[in-house]
Each structure stands twice: as C-alpha cells, then as structure tokens.
Amino acid sequence: MMAVEDRAGLAPREVYDLTVDGIHTFYVSTEGAHPQNLLVHNCQDLVADEDVEGAHTIGDHVTPDDDVMEAKALDSRTTGGIATRWASLDIAREAVDKAVTQWLEHDPDHLQQLVKWQNEQAQRKAKGKLLNLKKIRWEVRDVETRGGPIGYKWVKDGTTAEKSAAVTSKWVIVHLKYIGKGNRAPSWQMGRVHLLSGRVTVAHEHESDVEDDFVEAEFTEDIYVTDLGLTWLASRWEVLEEFYREHFPSRAVDPGPVTVWLMLADSSVDQFDRSKAAQLGQDVQRLLRSPLPDETIRTVWLAATHGILDPHEHGMTARTWLRRIEEAWLARVHQDDPAFAPPPPQPVVDEELRRAVIQVIHTVAEPLRLASEQPPYGVPVTGLVPALERVVTEACADLGYRLFLRAVKAYFVPVPADGETYGRFVALGERFGYPYWVVREGLNDRRTD
C-alpha cells in the first residue's frame, strides 16, 4: 500500500501487508466515527515479473546499450522509428506504479473501466476469443529522477538513428494484458516502454487469479468494446509491436506492413460477433460508394492511424487500400460461412446528426489541426478538419464521428476542461447507439482537475 499521508505522534498500531486475490486494485473499508473506502494499489516487482507472459521491459528498455537501441530504431517494425530506454529501473518502476494509481484515483469511472475490461477478458478467454490490451495514458506526477531525465530516445533518420536529447516530460502509457487464473499472486508486470516526443509510453501487463465462477457468466459482447469497424482497424496502430511480437517473434521475419494490416483486418472476424464484424465491410462501402475524393479518404485514414500506414507509400490509392481491406475481411468471413453476403452500407445521412457531429468537431478543431500537421512521428496530415467534415456530410455522419474520435485519441488532443464539451462527446455517441466505451476510452479528458 502506498502512503497517502504521514501522521506523527500516533500510538503504535498493528498494520498488515496485503495481497488480495483477483483484481489487483481494490477497496479497503475503514472503521471508526468516519468510515470510508480507501483505494489500494499494490506495487509490482519488475525484476520478478520480467519474461512473464511477454513482459520484457528490463531486457528491452532498461539494460540494452546504445548500439542495441539504435538498431531497434532502424527496425521497420518499430512504431514511428523511435526506440526508447528508461533512465533506470527504479524510475521505470516508480513511474508505472504512480501512473496507474493516479489514473485510478482521478475518476471513480476509471476503476469501473478496469473491472469491466477484466470481466470481458476473462469471458473472452473462456470462449477462446482474442484478448484485448487495456490502455491507460497519464501524465505521472512526483517521480523522483534526481534532476535527470526520465529516459532517452533514438529517432530514425534515413539509414541512421542517433541518440536524441533526454526526455524530461512524464507522459506514461500503460498497456495491461489479462493473463487469467494462475498459480502466482496477482501482480502488475511491465511489458514495453516507448518515449515518444517527450512522452513516455509503457506496456504494463497484469496477472490475476480469477476464480472459475468468475468466467462462467454469459458472454456480454458490449461490455468493453472500444471501437467498431474501420475505426477499430485504424486503432490497431497502437498495438502493432505486440502483434509482431506474437505472430513474428523472429526479427529475421518481416512480412511487411501491408500484410500485417490485412492480417489485422482478418482478425476482426474473431474479435467481434458477426453483427459487429460486419461493420468493417459496411464502413468500407460507405466510403467507396461516396463521392469523396481519394485524397479526402487518405487524409482521414492517415489521421486515424497517426500517419503510420500511408497507402501512397505502398503504391496504392486510398480506395484501392479499402478494397484490399474488404477482400481480406470477406475472405475470412467466407471461411466460416461461404454463403455470407455483406449487408448494405446504410450510411447515416440525418441532417440534424450531421450538424451535431460538425459542431463537436469544431470544439477541438484548432488543436487537432496543429497536432495532425506536426506529429512527433508518422506522416504529417494537412486538411484534416475539412476532410472530416466532408466524410460527415458526403458519406456518413456515424463513420465521420468515429473517424474524428479516432484522430482525437491518436494525437491525444485535450477535450476542453469545462465538463460540458465532454458531455456533448458522450451524448452524441449515445445518439448513435455506440457501446459505452467507444467514446470514453482513450479520450484526453481532464475535466475534474
């Protein structure tokens, strides 16, 4: 338990070192005249957790020398051509602990997110479905760096990658991986670390001794759906390195980015039930059947993927790329159901909804423009806001809103901290009938600060 207050002069009292089975963060009820529930988060031991279920922070992001880091930055599978290393193991441990704890304490809704995510992963595991990582992004406070940097980064520049300036900002991204019932006590395990343009991103993995009856509940598909269709596929840029690690563990094997993205499109069939898997095909057709110029489609795709995959760099127009996505998805569906016929695209063309989406886009239009034109990595995107507006008015208001949300989350654009704007984001998602987390998950919202 991490101390939250130091009280001197109290009589000696018996205290306990707690380890609780199940979810790793929990509430403890206090007694006395003013009882309350205290949120508790156990610290992890990164050394003990290294190599458990893919955790590799120490081996990949603490101990490697400069030559190894340069080689990693030059590796085509490294997102954005940026490799990073923590300044020390102690800093890595403290930063991750505090990021998770501070994120949980910031908003009671965050614990609900964590519990629902774990419930869904337990059920998905029991059903043999693909598991999802849980992403937490937080600007961690009070990390002791003794006046030094939190880490260092190597940035690819053509055929070289030199050690860049030290990173001093303290943005942390924590990826949680559900492991399930095991023989160990619950623990948080570090996975991967990246420092992107001064922002620390961390993959951090979780093991839980879930009881058998915990996974026998009826599988609820909507319990932790964070995106749908084409925008779900676009969101996979955040887990490309995990995908490579799982499917192509040898760095000598590189199938190329186009093949990997088509494999991700294929995987949507196993990720969702049939109705949600079909959304990918519907979204593709909404764009292909629209009068939108190819450059508009390319612009919104690039922004949704943080500029990671540009069809032009691989000799394709944006429409050709969409057709290849559709072909890969449909071929996988036909393996299970040869008679399957894709549903019609059914674009949302309601004028009131179109106006509502455009009004929400305008609330963050300028910071979104700046972030997309000057990204820390990936292809810069120009003309994003007008392109999104064209998708809304000329193709589909629903898809336009999801592409907007995906771009806002990709560039981590802050939502105005007035509470009202966040409410408009959520309310619009409810009007479209999105699952609960499609708007909320990953949104840079600090309205209670």
Buried (B, 14 or more C-beta within 10 A) or exposed (E): EEEEEEEEEEEEEEEEEEEBEBBBBBEEEEEEEEEEEEBBBBBBEBEEBBEBBBBBBBEBBBEBEEEBBBBBBBBEBBBBBBBBBBBBBBBBBBBBBBBBBBBBBBBEEBBEBBBBBBBBBBBBBBEEBEBBBBBBBBBBEEBEBEEEBBBBBBBBEEEEBEBBEBBEBBBBBBBBBBBBBBEEEBBBBBBBBBBBBBBBBBBBBBBBBBEEEBBEEEEEBEBBBBBBBBBBBBBBBBBBBBBBBEEBEEEEEBEEBBEBBBBBBBBBBEBBEEEBBBBBBBBBBBBBEBEBBBEBBBBBBBBBBBBBBBBBEBEBBBBEBBBBBBEBBBEBBEEEEEEBEBEEBEBBBEEEBBEBBBEBBEBBBEBBBEBBEEBBBBBEBEBBBEBBBBBBBBBBBBBBBBBBBBBBBBBBBEBBEEEEBBEBBBEBBEBBEBBBBBBBBBBBBEBEE
